[in-house]
Each structure stands twice: as structure tokens, then as C-alpha cells.
Amino acid sequence: MSHSATALIRRAETQIALASIAVHHLRTGGNDQDANYVVALIRAHSSAIKQLKRLTENEVET
């Protein structure tokens, strides 16, 4: 996996962790609509990370 791909994956994983904290705070404050929006962003980031990992693994194999 290239250095830039690894850095991109780590950055996205950090964003997911921070967004998860935000969801907790939003739900604690009773703001479920915003929390649901952040959850959707987390899912999108997670999906993108999985795709990027698959692509970079395929590059190494070929």
C-alpha cells in the first residue's frame, strides 16, 4: 500500500473516531436529527475506507 493511501486511510479513520464522539454528544443533548446525519457520514467514510483498502490491495497484487 502506498504511503499516500495509508495516510489517507488513517486520516479518514481519525475523522470517523471524532465523528463518533460527536454523535455521542449530540444524542446526549437530545439532538437526534443531527446525530443521524453524522452517523450517515460515518457510514460513508467507512465504506470509502473499505473500497480504498481493496483498491490498494489489488494494486499490490497486480
PQR file of N, CA, C, O and H, with PARSE charges and radii, in Angstrom:
ATOM      1  N   MET A   1       0.863  -1.177   0.000 -0.4000 1.5000
ATOM      2  CA  MET A   1       0.000   0.000   0.000 -0.0000 2.0000
ATOM      3  C   MET A   1       0.905   1.234   0.000  0.5500 1.7000
ATOM      4  O   MET A   1       1.879   1.295   0.751 -0.5500 1.4000
ATOM      5  N   SER A   2       0.586   2.192  -0.825 -0.4000 1.5000
ATOM      6  CA  SER A   2       1.414   3.388  -0.931 -0.0000 2.0000
ATOM      7  C   SER A   2       1.304   4.245   0.327  0.5500 1.7000
ATOM      8  O   SER A   2       0.330   4.170   1.077 -0.5500 1.4000
ATOM      9  H   SER A   2      -0.205   2.142  -1.435  0.4000 1.0000
ATOM     10  N   HIS A   3       2.323   5.051   0.528 -0.4000 1.5000
ATOM     11  CA  HIS A   3       2.348   5.928   1.699 -0.0000 2.0000
ATOM     12  C   HIS A   3       1.163   6.884   1.698  0.5500 1.7000
ATOM     13  O   HIS A   3       0.549   7.118   2.739 -0.5500 1.4000
ATOM     14  H   HIS A   3       3.114   5.112  -0.081  0.4000 1.0000
ATOM     15  N   SER A   4       0.838   7.439   0.523 -0.4000 1.5000
ATOM     16  CA  SER A   4      -0.274   8.394   0.456 -0.0000 2.0000
ATOM     17  C   SER A   4      -1.610   7.710   0.733  0.5500 1.7000
ATOM     18  O   SER A   4      -2.483   8.303   1.366 -0.5500 1.4000
ATOM     19  H   SER A   4       1.337   7.249  -0.323  0.4000 1.0000
ATOM     20  N   ALA A   5      -1.781   6.479   0.272 -0.4000 1.5000
ATOM     21  CA  ALA A   5      -3.022   5.743   0.548 -0.0000 2.0000
ATOM     22  C   ALA A   5      -3.132   5.440   2.037  0.5500 1.7000
ATOM     23  O   ALA A   5      -4.204   5.572   2.626 -0.5500 1.4000
ATOM     24  H   ALA A   5      -1.071   5.997  -0.243  0.4000 1.0000
ATOM     25  N   THR A   6      -2.023   5.035   2.641 -0.4000 1.5000
ATOM     26  CA  THR A   6      -2.022   4.751   4.077 -0.0000 2.0000
ATOM     27  C   THR A   6      -2.363   6.000   4.868  0.5500 1.7000
ATOM     28  O   THR A   6      -3.144   5.940   5.817 -0.5500 1.4000
ATOM     29  H   THR A   6      -1.152   4.927   2.163  0.4000 1.0000
ATOM     30  N   ALA A   7      -1.790   7.124   4.491 -0.4000 1.5000
ATOM     31  CA  ALA A   7      -2.072   8.387   5.184 -0.0000 2.0000
ATOM     32  C   ALA A   7      -3.536   8.778   5.027  0.5500 1.7000
ATOM     33  O   ALA A   7      -4.161   9.249   5.977 -0.5500 1.4000
ATOM     34  H   ALA A   7      -1.155   7.174   3.720  0.4000 1.0000
ATOM     35  N   LEU A   8      -4.081   8.583   3.836 -0.4000 1.5000
ATOM     36  CA  LEU A   8      -5.483   8.906   3.589 -0.0000 2.0000
ATOM     37  C   LEU A   8      -6.402   8.030   4.433  0.5500 1.7000
ATOM     38  O   LEU A   8      -7.380   8.516   5.001 -0.5500 1.4000
ATOM     39  H   LEU A   8      -3.573   8.200   3.064  0.4000 1.0000
ATOM     40  N   ILE A   9      -6.092   6.750   4.513 -0.4000 1.5000
ATOM     41  CA  ILE A   9      -6.896   5.836   5.326 -0.0000 2.0000
ATOM     42  C   ILE A   9      -6.834   6.234   6.794  0.5500 1.7000
ATOM     43  O   ILE A   9      -7.866   6.278   7.465 -0.5500 1.4000
ATOM     44  H   ILE A   9      -5.298   6.355   4.052  0.4000 1.0000
ATOM     45  N   ARG A  10      -5.656   6.520   7.294 -0.4000 1.5000
ATOM     46  CA  ARG A  10      -5.520   6.916   8.709 -0.0000 2.0000
ATOM     47  C   ARG A  10      -6.289   8.200   9.003  0.5500 1.7000
ATOM     48  O   ARG A  10      -6.932   8.314  10.046 -0.5500 1.4000
ATOM     49  H   ARG A  10      -4.818   6.484   6.749  0.4000 1.0000
ATOM     50  N   ARG A  11      -6.226   9.160   8.093 -0.4000 1.5000
ATOM     51  CA  ARG A  11      -6.941  10.422   8.277 -0.0000 2.0000
ATOM     52  C   ARG A  11      -8.448  10.170   8.330  0.5500 1.7000
ATOM     53  O   ARG A  11      -9.146  10.727   9.178 -0.5500 1.4000
ATOM     54  H   ARG A  11      -5.703   9.068   7.246  0.4000 1.0000
ATOM     55  N   ALA A  12      -8.939   9.339   7.433 -0.4000 1.5000
ATOM     56  CA  ALA A  12     -10.373   9.025   7.415 -0.0000 2.0000
ATOM     57  C   ALA A  12     -10.789   8.283   8.678  0.5500 1.7000
ATOM     58  O   ALA A  12     -11.866   8.533   9.218 -0.5500 1.4000
ATOM     59  H   ALA A  12      -8.372   8.886   6.745  0.4000 1.0000
ATOM     60  N   GLU A  13      -9.949   7.379   9.150 -0.4000 1.5000
ATOM     61  CA  GLU A  13     -10.263   6.652  10.385 -0.0000 2.0000
ATOM     62  C   GLU A  13     -10.299   7.599  11.581  0.5500 1.7000
ATOM     63  O   GLU A  13     -11.122   7.433  12.481 -0.5500 1.4000
ATOM     64  H   GLU A  13      -9.073   7.175   8.712  0.4000 1.0000
ATOM     65  N   THR A  14      -9.419   8.582  11.596 -0.4000 1.5000
ATOM     66  CA  THR A  14      -9.434   9.591  12.654 -0.0000 2.0000
ATOM     67  C   THR A  14     -10.713  10.412  12.592  0.5500 1.7000
ATOM     68  O   THR A  14     -11.309  10.711  13.627 -0.5500 1.4000
ATOM     69  H   THR A  14      -8.750   8.717  10.865  0.4000 1.0000
ATOM     70  N   GLN A  15     -11.138  10.777  11.392 -0.4000 1.5000
ATOM     71  CA  GLN A  15     -12.381  11.532  11.238 -0.0000 2.0000
ATOM     72  C   GLN A  15     -13.572  10.722  11.732  0.5500 1.7000
ATOM     73  O   GLN A  15     -14.487  11.275  12.344 -0.5500 1.4000
ATOM     74  H   GLN A  15     -10.654  10.534  10.552  0.4000 1.0000
ATOM     75  N   ILE A  16     -13.569   9.430  11.475 -0.4000 1.5000
ATOM     76  CA  ILE A  16     -14.651   8.573  11.954 -0.0000 2.0000
ATOM     77  C   ILE A  16     -14.677   8.555  13.477  0.5500 1.7000
ATOM     78  O   ILE A  16     -15.746   8.644  14.081 -0.5500 1.4000
ATOM     79  H   ILE A  16     -12.827   8.981  10.978  0.4000 1.0000
ATOM     80  N   ALA A  17     -13.518   8.443  14.095 -0.4000 1.5000
ATOM     81  CA  ALA A  17     -13.456   8.432  15.557 -0.0000 2.0000
ATOM     82  C   ALA A  17     -13.990   9.739  16.136  0.5500 1.7000
ATOM     83  O   ALA A  17     -14.756   9.723  17.100 -0.5500 1.4000
ATOM     84  H   ALA A  17     -12.649   8.371  13.604  0.4000 1.0000
ATOM     85  N   LEU A  18     -13.598  10.854  15.562 -0.4000 1.5000
ATOM     86  CA  LEU A  18     -14.083  12.154  16.038 -0.0000 2.0000
ATOM     87  C   LEU A  18     -15.582  12.301  15.807  0.5500 1.7000
ATOM     88  O   LEU A  18     -16.294  12.842  16.653 -0.5500 1.4000
ATOM     89  H   LEU A  18     -12.976  10.868  14.779  0.4000 1.0000
ATOM     90  N   ALA A  19     -16.057  11.826  14.672 -0.4000 1.5000
ATOM     91  CA  ALA A  19     -17.490  11.895  14.380 -0.0000 2.0000
ATOM     92  C   ALA A  19     -18.284  11.027  15.349  0.5500 1.7000
ATOM     93  O   ALA A  19     -19.398  11.387  15.731 -0.5500 1.4000
ATOM     94  H   ALA A  19     -15.479  11.387  13.984  0.4000 1.0000
ATOM     95  N   SER A  20     -17.730   9.900  15.745 -0.4000 1.5000
ATOM     96  CA  SER A  20     -18.398   9.029  16.717 -0.0000 2.0000
ATOM     97  C   SER A  20     -18.564   9.733  18.056  0.5500 1.7000
ATOM     98  O   SER A  20     -19.595   9.593  18.714 -0.5500 1.4000
ATOM     99  H   SER A  20     -16.825   9.607  15.435  0.4000 1.0000
ATOM    100  N   ILE A  21     -17.555  10.484  18.452 -0.4000 1.5000
ATOM    101  CA  ILE A  21     -17.646  11.275  19.686 -0.0000 2.0000
ATOM    102  C   ILE A  21     -18.734  12.329  19.536  0.5500 1.7000
ATOM    103  O   ILE A  21     -19.509  12.568  20.462 -0.5500 1.4000
ATOM    104  H   ILE A  21     -16.717  10.597  17.917  0.4000 1.0000
ATOM    105  N   ALA A  22     -18.790  12.960  18.364 -0.4000 1.5000
ATOM    106  CA  ALA A  22     -19.819  13.978  18.115 -0.0000 2.0000
ATOM    107  C   ALA A  22     -21.217  13.376  18.204  0.5500 1.7000
ATOM    108  O   ALA A  22     -22.126  14.004  18.747 -0.5500 1.4000
ATOM    109  H   ALA A  22     -18.161  12.766  17.612  0.4000 1.0000
ATOM    110  N   VAL A  23     -21.398  12.169  17.679 -0.4000 1.5000
ATOM    111  CA  VAL A  23     -22.704  11.503  17.754 -0.0000 2.0000
ATOM    112  C   VAL A  23     -23.108  11.312  19.209  0.5500 1.7000
ATOM    113  O   VAL A  23     -24.251  11.573  19.582 -0.5500 1.4000
ATOM    114  H   VAL A  23     -20.659  11.659  17.238  0.4000 1.0000
ATOM    115  N   HIS A  24     -22.173  10.861  20.019 -0.4000 1.5000
ATOM    116  CA  HIS A  24     -22.475  10.655  21.442 -0.0000 2.0000
ATOM    117  C   HIS A  24     -22.941  11.958  22.090  0.5500 1.7000
ATOM    118  O   HIS A  24     -23.937  11.976  22.813 -0.5500 1.4000
ATOM    119  H   HIS A  24     -21.244  10.649  19.716  0.4000 1.0000
ATOM    120  N   HIS A  25     -22.223  13.036  21.830 -0.4000 1.5000
ATOM    121  CA  HIS A  25     -22.590  14.327  22.422 -0.0000 2.0000
ATOM    122  C   HIS A  25     -23.929  14.839  21.889  0.5500 1.7000
ATOM    123  O   HIS A  25     -24.721  15.407  22.641 -0.5500 1.4000
ATOM    124  H   HIS A  25     -21.414  13.020  21.242  0.4000 1.0000
ATOM    125  N   LEU A  26     -24.180  14.641  20.605 -0.4000 1.5000
ATOM    126  CA  LEU A  26     -25.457  15.076  20.028 -0.0000 2.0000
ATOM    127  C   LEU A  26     -26.620  14.293  20.628  0.5500 1.7000
ATOM    128  O   LEU A  26     -27.647  14.872  20.981 -0.5500 1.4000
ATOM    129  H   LEU A  26     -23.537  14.180  19.994  0.4000 1.0000
ATOM    130  N   ARG A  27     -26.458  12.992  20.743 -0.4000 1.5000
ATOM    131  CA  ARG A  27     -27.535  12.171  21.307 -0.0000 2.0000
ATOM    132  C   ARG A  27     -27.758  12.511  22.778  0.5500 1.7000
ATOM    133  O   ARG A  27     -28.899  12.554  23.240 -0.5500 1.4000
ATOM    134  H   ARG A  27     -25.623  12.522  20.456  0.4000 1.0000
ATOM    135  N   THR A  28     -26.682  12.751  23.510 -0.4000 1.5000
ATOM    136  CA  THR A  28     -26.794  13.124  24.921 -0.0000 2.0000
ATOM    137  C   THR A  28     -27.561  14.426  25.066  0.5500 1.7000
ATOM    138  O   THR A  28     -28.322  14.606  26.017 -0.5500 1.4000
ATOM    139  H   THR A  28     -25.756  12.716  23.135  0.4000 1.0000
ATOM    140  N   GLY A  29     -27.358  15.338  24.116 -0.4000 1.5000
ATOM    141  CA  GLY A  29     -28.048  16.625  24.140 -0.0000 2.0000
ATOM    142  C   GLY A  29     -29.443  16.573  23.544  0.5500 1.7000
ATOM    143  O   GLY A  29     -30.134  17.591  23.501 -0.5500 1.4000
ATOM    144  H   GLY A  29     -26.740  15.192  23.344  0.4000 1.0000
ATOM    145  N   GLY A  30     -29.867  15.408  23.085 -0.4000 1.5000
ATOM    146  CA  GLY A  30     -31.211  15.259  22.548 -0.0000 2.0000
ATOM    147  C   GLY A  30     -31.372  15.701  21.108  0.5500 1.7000
ATOM    148  O   GLY A  30     -32.494  15.901  20.644 -0.5500 1.4000
ATOM    149  H   GLY A  30     -29.306  14.581  23.120  0.4000 1.0000
ATOM    150  N   ASN A  31     -30.266  15.857  20.393 -0.4000 1.5000
ATOM    151  CA  ASN A  31     -30.336  16.313  19.002 -0.0000 2.0000
ATOM    152  C   ASN A  31     -30.170  15.116  18.065  0.5500 1.7000
ATOM    153  O   ASN A  31     -29.134  14.957  17.420 -0.5500 1.4000
ATOM    154  H   ASN A  31     -29.354  15.695  20.770  0.4000 1.0000
ATOM    155  N   ASP A  32     -31.203  14.281  18.001 -0.4000 1.5000
ATOM    156  CA  ASP A  32     -31.122  13.045  17.227 -0.0000 2.0000
ATOM    157  C   ASP A  32     -31.018  13.279  15.723  0.5500 1.7000
ATOM    158  O   ASP A  32     -30.375  12.492  15.027 -0.5500 1.4000
ATOM    159  H   ASP A  32     -32.045  14.410  18.525  0.4000 1.0000
ATOM    160  N   GLN A  33     -31.628  14.330  15.210 -0.4000 1.5000
ATOM    161  CA  GLN A  33     -31.585  14.579  13.765 -0.0000 2.0000
ATOM    162  C   GLN A  33     -30.148  14.840  13.308  0.5500 1.7000
ATOM    163  O   GLN A  33     -29.701  14.267  12.315 -0.5500 1.4000
ATOM    164  H   GLN A  33     -32.150  14.969  15.775  0.4000 1.0000
ATOM    165  N   ASP A  34     -29.431  15.695  14.019 -0.4000 1.5000
ATOM    166  CA  ASP A  34     -28.033  15.950  13.672 -0.0000 2.0000
ATOM    167  C   ASP A  34     -27.182  14.701  13.891  0.5500 1.7000
ATOM    168  O   ASP A  34     -26.270  14.419  13.114 -0.5500 1.4000
ATOM    169  H   ASP A  34     -29.794  16.161  14.826  0.4000 1.0000
ATOM    170  N   ALA A  35     -27.486  13.956  14.950 -0.4000 1.5000
ATOM    171  CA  ALA A  35     -26.745  12.724  15.217 -0.0000 2.0000
ATOM    172  C   ALA A  35     -26.924  11.741  14.064  0.5500 1.7000
ATOM    173  O   ALA A  35     -25.963  11.093  13.649 -0.5500 1.4000
ATOM    174  H   ALA A  35     -28.227  14.185  15.581  0.4000 1.0000
ATOM    175  N   ASN A  36     -28.130  11.628  13.550 -0.4000 1.5000
ATOM    176  CA  ASN A  36     -28.385  10.720  12.427 -0.0000 2.0000
ATOM    177  C   ASN A  36     -27.608  11.149  11.183  0.5500 1.7000
ATOM    178  O   ASN A  36     -27.128  10.305  10.427 -0.5500 1.4000
ATOM    179  H   ASN A  36     -28.910  12.154  13.886  0.4000 1.0000
ATOM    180  N   TYR A  37     -27.485  12.458  10.973 -0.4000 1.5000
ATOM    181  CA  TYR A  37     -26.708  12.983   9.850 -0.0000 2.0000
ATOM    182  C   TYR A  37     -25.239  12.574   9.998  0.5500 1.7000
ATOM    183  O   TYR A  37     -24.611  12.135   9.034 -0.5500 1.4000
ATOM    184  H   TYR A  37     -27.875  13.144  11.588  0.4000 1.0000
ATOM    185  N   VAL A  38     -24.703  12.719  11.200 -0.4000 1.5000
ATOM    186  CA  VAL A  38     -23.303  12.363  11.434 -0.0000 2.0000
ATOM    187  C   VAL A  38     -23.105  10.856  11.265  0.5500 1.7000
ATOM    188  O   VAL A  38     -22.089  10.423  10.722 -0.5500 1.4000
ATOM    189  H   VAL A  38     -25.213  13.075  11.983  0.4000 1.0000
ATOM    190  N   VAL A  39     -24.055  10.066  11.720 -0.4000 1.5000
ATOM    191  CA  VAL A  39     -23.972   8.613  11.535 -0.0000 2.0000
ATOM    192  C   VAL A  39     -23.909   8.275  10.043  0.5500 1.7000
ATOM    193  O   VAL A  39     -23.148   7.394   9.640 -0.5500 1.4000
ATOM    194  H   VAL A  39     -24.880  10.417  12.161  0.4000 1.0000
ATOM    195  N   ALA A  40     -24.692   8.959   9.234 -0.4000 1.5000
ATOM    196  CA  ALA A  40     -24.655   8.734   7.785 -0.0000 2.0000
ATOM    197  C   ALA A  40     -23.276   9.073   7.219  0.5500 1.7000
ATOM    198  O   ALA A  40     -22.774   8.369   6.343 -0.5500 1.4000
ATOM    199  H   ALA A  40     -25.309   9.674   9.561  0.4000 1.0000
ATOM    200  N   LEU A  41     -22.667  10.142   7.714 -0.4000 1.5000
ATOM    201  CA  LEU A  41     -21.312  10.493   7.271 -0.0000 2.0000
ATOM    202  C   LEU A  41     -20.308   9.420   7.678  0.5500 1.7000
ATOM    203  O   LEU A  41     -19.416   9.071   6.904 -0.5500 1.4000
ATOM    204  H   LEU A  41     -23.075  10.714   8.426  0.4000 1.0000
ATOM    205  N   ILE A  42     -20.456   8.898   8.891 -0.4000 1.5000
ATOM    206  CA  ILE A  42     -19.562   7.836   9.363 -0.0000 2.0000
ATOM    207  C   ILE A  42     -19.673   6.622   8.445  0.5500 1.7000
ATOM    208  O   ILE A  42     -18.660   6.041   8.054 -0.5500 1.4000
ATOM    209  H   ILE A  42     -21.180   9.181   9.520  0.4000 1.0000
ATOM    210  N   ARG A  43     -20.881   6.246   8.107 -0.4000 1.5000
ATOM    211  CA  ARG A  43     -21.077   5.083   7.227 -0.0000 2.0000
ATOM    212  C   ARG A  43     -20.442   5.318   5.858  0.5500 1.7000
ATOM    213  O   ARG A  43     -19.836   4.410   5.289 -0.5500 1.4000
ATOM    214  H   ARG A  43     -21.704   6.718   8.424  0.4000 1.0000
ATOM    215  N   ALA A  44     -20.579   6.518   5.339 -0.4000 1.5000
ATOM    216  CA  ALA A  44     -19.982   6.838   4.038 -0.0000 2.0000
ATOM    217  C   ALA A  44     -18.461   6.769   4.110  0.5500 1.7000
ATOM    218  O   ALA A  44     -17.820   6.216   3.216 -0.5500 1.4000
ATOM    219  H   ALA A  44     -21.071   7.255   5.801  0.4000 1.0000
ATOM    220  N   HIS A  45     -17.884   7.326   5.165 -0.4000 1.5000
ATOM    221  CA  HIS A  45     -16.432   7.263   5.341 -0.0000 2.0000
ATOM    222  C   HIS A  45     -15.974   5.811   5.469  0.5500 1.7000
ATOM    223  O   HIS A  45     -14.982   5.412   4.859 -0.5500 1.4000
ATOM    224  H   HIS A  45     -18.404   7.775   5.891  0.4000 1.0000
ATOM    225  N   SER A  46     -16.694   5.033   6.256 -0.4000 1.5000
ATOM    226  CA  SER A  46     -16.320   3.631   6.458 -0.0000 2.0000
ATOM    227  C   SER A  46     -16.336   2.868   5.142  0.5500 1.7000
ATOM    228  O   SER A  46     -15.438   2.074   4.861 -0.5500 1.4000
ATOM    229  H   SER A  46     -17.500   5.357   6.752  0.4000 1.0000
ATOM    230  N   SER A  47     -17.350   3.111   4.351 -0.4000 1.5000
ATOM    231  CA  SER A  47     -17.458   2.459   3.049 -0.0000 2.0000
ATOM    232  C   SER A  47     -16.308   2.880   2.137  0.5500 1.7000
ATOM    233  O   SER A  47     -15.725   2.049   1.443 -0.5500 1.4000
ATOM    234  H   SER A  47     -18.080   3.756   4.579  0.4000 1.0000
ATOM    235  N   ALA A  48     -15.990   4.157   2.142 -0.4000 1.5000
ATOM    236  CA  ALA A  48     -14.891   4.663   1.309 -0.0000 2.0000
ATOM    237  C   ALA A  48     -13.557   4.056   1.737  0.5500 1.7000
ATOM    238  O   ALA A  48     -12.726   3.728   0.891 -0.5500 1.4000
ATOM    239  H   ALA A  48     -16.464   4.833   2.706  0.4000 1.0000
ATOM    240  N   ILE A  49     -13.350   3.906   3.040 -0.4000 1.5000
ATOM    241  CA  ILE A  49     -12.107   3.302   3.536 -0.0000 2.0000
ATOM    242  C   ILE A  49     -11.999   1.859   3.055  0.5500 1.7000
ATOM    243  O   ILE A  49     -10.940   1.436   2.592 -0.5500 1.4000
ATOM    244  H   ILE A  49     -14.025   4.173   3.727  0.4000 1.0000
ATOM    245  N   LYS A  50     -13.083   1.107   3.160 -0.4000 1.5000
ATOM    246  CA  LYS A  50     -13.065  -0.290   2.714 -0.0000 2.0000
ATOM    247  C   LYS A  50     -12.729  -0.378   1.231  0.5500 1.7000
ATOM    248  O   LYS A  50     -11.938  -1.227   0.819 -0.5500 1.4000
ATOM    249  H   LYS A  50     -13.944   1.451   3.536  0.4000 1.0000
ATOM    250  N   GLN A  51     -13.331   0.501   0.428 -0.4000 1.5000
ATOM    251  CA  GLN A  51     -13.059   0.495  -1.010 -0.0000 2.0000
ATOM    252  C   GLN A  51     -11.605   0.857  -1.295  0.5500 1.7000
ATOM    253  O   GLN A  51     -10.963   0.235  -2.143 -0.5500 1.4000
ATOM    254  H   GLN A  51     -13.973   1.191   0.762  0.4000 1.0000
ATOM    255  N   LEU A  52     -11.086   1.855  -0.593 -0.4000 1.5000
ATOM    256  CA  LEU A  52      -9.702   2.272  -0.793 -0.0000 2.0000
ATOM    257  C   LEU A  52      -8.737   1.154  -0.407  0.5500 1.7000
ATOM    258  O   LEU A  52      -7.751   0.914  -1.104 -0.5500 1.4000
ATOM    259  H   LEU A  52     -11.607   2.360   0.096  0.4000 1.0000
ATOM    260  N   LYS A  53      -9.017   0.474   0.694 -0.4000 1.5000
ATOM    261  CA  LYS A  53      -8.161  -0.642   1.106 -0.0000 2.0000
ATOM    262  C   LYS A  53      -8.168  -1.745   0.053  0.5500 1.7000
ATOM    263  O   LYS A  53      -7.120  -2.303  -0.269 -0.5500 1.4000
ATOM    264  H   LYS A  53      -9.818   0.669   1.261  0.4000 1.0000
ATOM    265  N   ARG A  54      -9.349  -2.062  -0.487 -0.4000 1.5000
ATOM    266  CA  ARG A  54      -9.440  -3.097  -1.528 -0.0000 2.0000
ATOM    267  C   ARG A  54      -8.653  -2.683  -2.770  0.5500 1.7000
ATOM    268  O   ARG A  54      -7.929  -3.493  -3.349 -0.5500 1.4000
ATOM    269  H   ARG A  54     -10.201  -1.608  -0.226  0.4000 1.0000
ATOM    270  N   LEU A  55      -8.797  -1.426  -3.175 -0.4000 1.5000
ATOM    271  CA  LEU A  55      -8.085  -0.946  -4.359 -0.0000 2.0000
ATOM    272  C   LEU A  55      -6.579  -1.012  -4.168  0.5500 1.7000
ATOM    273  O   LEU A  55      -5.854  -1.453  -5.060 -0.5500 1.4000
ATOM    274  H   LEU A  55      -9.386  -0.768  -2.705  0.4000 1.0000
ATOM    275  N   THR A  56      -6.110  -0.577  -3.012 -0.4000 1.5000
ATOM    276  CA  THR A  56      -4.667  -0.575  -2.777 -0.0000 2.0000
ATOM    277  C   THR A  56      -4.137  -1.993  -2.645  0.5500 1.7000
ATOM    278  O   THR A  56      -3.007  -2.264  -3.052 -0.5500 1.4000
ATOM    279  H   THR A  56      -6.699  -0.218  -2.287  0.4000 1.0000
ATOM    280  N   GLU A  57      -4.931  -2.912  -2.081 -0.4000 1.5000
ATOM    281  CA  GLU A  57      -4.501  -4.309  -2.005 -0.0000 2.0000
ATOM    282  C   GLU A  57      -4.413  -4.905  -3.403  0.5500 1.7000
ATOM    283  O   GLU A  57      -3.497  -5.675  -3.693 -0.5500 1.4000
ATOM    284  H   GLU A  57      -5.849  -2.693  -1.750  0.4000 1.0000
ATOM    285  N   ASN A  58      -5.358  -4.557  -4.270 -0.4000 1.5000
ATOM    286  CA  ASN A  58      -5.334  -5.050  -5.649 -0.0000 2.0000
ATOM    287  C   ASN A  58      -4.136  -4.504  -6.412  0.5500 1.7000
ATOM    288  O   ASN A  58      -3.578  -5.205  -7.255 -0.5500 1.4000
ATOM    289  H   ASN A  58      -6.103  -3.932  -4.035  0.4000 1.0000
ATOM    290  N   GLU A  59      -3.727  -3.265  -6.136 -0.4000 1.5000
ATOM    291  CA  GLU A  59      -2.557  -2.675  -6.793 -0.0000 2.0000
ATOM    292  C   GLU A  59      -1.303  -3.448  -6.429  0.5500 1.7000
ATOM    293  O   GLU A  59      -0.440  -3.681  -7.276 -0.5500 1.4000
ATOM    294  H   GLU A  59      -4.181  -2.695  -5.451  0.4000 1.0000
ATOM    295  N   VAL A  60      -1.205  -3.846  -5.169 -0.4000 1.5000
ATOM    296  CA  VAL A  60      -0.025  -4.578  -4.710 -0.0000 2.0000
ATOM    297  C   VAL A  60       0.042  -5.945  -5.378  0.5500 1.7000
ATOM    298  O   VAL A  60       1.124  -6.415  -5.729 -0.5500 1.4000
ATOM    299  H   VAL A  60      -1.906  -3.657  -4.481  0.4000 1.0000
ATOM    300  N   GLU A  61      -1.116  -6.585  -5.554 -0.4000 1.5000
ATOM    301  CA  GLU A  61      -1.160  -7.919  -6.142 -0.0000 2.0000
ATOM    302  C   GLU A  61      -0.851  -7.915  -7.630  0.5500 1.7000
ATOM    303  O   GLU A  61      -0.301  -8.890  -8.142 -0.5500 1.4000
ATOM    304  H   GLU A  61      -1.995  -6.203  -5.269  0.4000 1.0000
ATOM    305  N   THR A  62      -1.190  -6.843  -8.336 -0.4000 1.5000
ATOM    306  CA  THR A  62      -1.004  -6.822  -9.795 -0.0000 2.0000
ATOM    307  C   THR A  62       0.343  -6.292 -10.199  0.5500 1.7000
ATOM    308  O   THR A  62       0.644  -6.214 -11.390 -0.5500 1.4000
ATOM    309  H   THR A  62      -1.637  -6.051  -7.920  0.4000 1.0000
TER
END
